[in-house]
Amino acid sequence: MGGDTESPAFSELIARVTVLKDELFETANSRQAMVARRFGLPPGSILDYAVTHEMGHAICGEYQENLADKYGLDLRRGIAPMCPTYRKRSNTP
């Protein structure tokens, strides 16, 4: 789908599908810890990060990774993300 093949999660906005790989649900001594380090996160935090990041894509209809990160951070802080005017779903981002 053109994204990072090592990413533990991704969303396909047009199909309204989010995929969370099983490594997100493993113990901290497993690949989950390695993935957390890759993203500069402390062990045990990758699941929260991945879910809120993907929610940033889904809630705001956002294709850009940096904005999904921002919206995900808002969600982790308990703040409703301030999405731009909702984008119409189309075949082109």
C-alpha positions as a printed Julia matrix, in Angstrom:
93×3 Matrix{Float64}:
   0.0    0.0    0.0
   3.04   2.23  -0.25
   3.68   2.68   3.48
   6.43   1.63   5.85
   6.56  -2.17   5.67
   7.99  -2.3    9.21
   5.15  -0.3   10.73
   3.12  -2.25  13.29
  -0.13  -0.56  12.21
  -1.67   1.14   9.21
  -4.99   2.5    8.04
  -6.64   2.47   4.64
  -8.98   5.44   4.88
 -11.06   4.84   1.78
 -11.88   1.26   2.82
 -12.21   2.38   6.46
  -9.83  -0.35   7.62
  -7.15  -0.18  10.3
  -4.73  -3.07  10.78
  -2.85  -3.6   14.06
  -0.17  -6.27  13.82
   0.06  -8.93  16.52
   3.45  -7.64  17.72
   1.62  -4.72  19.34
  -0.03  -7.13  21.75
   3.07  -9.15  22.72
   5.0   -8.78  25.98
   7.54  -5.98  26.47
  10.4   -8.49  26.17
   9.48  -9.29  22.59
   9.36  -7.52  19.25
   7.06  -4.92  20.84
  10.04  -3.48  22.75
  12.12  -3.41  19.56
   9.34  -1.58  17.71
   8.95   0.9   20.58
  12.7    1.67  20.44
  12.47   2.2   16.67
   9.86   4.9   17.27
  11.76   6.37  20.23
   9.15   5.27  22.75
   9.54   3.66  26.17
   8.79  -0.07  26.44
   5.1   -0.8   26.89
   3.89   2.37  25.16
   3.83   1.29  21.51
   0.24  -0.01  21.6
  -1.15   3.3   22.92
   0.95   5.2   20.4
  -0.11   3.03  17.44
  -3.81   3.05  18.31
  -4.0    6.81  18.88
  -1.92   7.53  15.76
  -4.27   5.41  13.65
  -7.26   7.08  15.32
  -5.73  10.39  14.23
  -5.88   9.15  10.65
  -9.43   7.81  11.03
 -11.08  10.55  13.1
  -9.73  13.39  10.98
  -9.66  11.58   7.63
  -5.95  12.46   7.62
  -3.46  11.0    5.13
  -0.36  12.83   6.37
   1.7   10.95   8.96
   2.92  14.06  10.8
  -0.63  15.31  11.31
  -1.84  11.87  12.43
   1.01  11.98  14.98
  -0.2   15.36  16.22
  -3.82  14.21  16.48
  -2.68  11.01  18.22
  -0.71  13.03  20.76
  -3.81  15.13  21.42
  -5.8   11.95  22.04
  -3.16  10.57  24.43
  -3.38  13.86  26.35
  -7.17  13.58  26.55
  -7.74  16.43  24.1
 -10.13  16.18  21.14
  -8.04  16.7   17.99
  -8.71  19.89  16.06
  -9.17  18.43  12.6
  -9.35  20.63   9.54
 -12.68  20.62   7.73
 -13.4   16.95   7.15
 -12.04  15.8    3.82
 -14.32  14.02   1.39
 -13.27  10.45   0.88
 -11.83  10.0   -2.57
  -9.4    7.78  -4.38
  -6.66  10.39  -4.17
  -5.18  11.68  -0.89
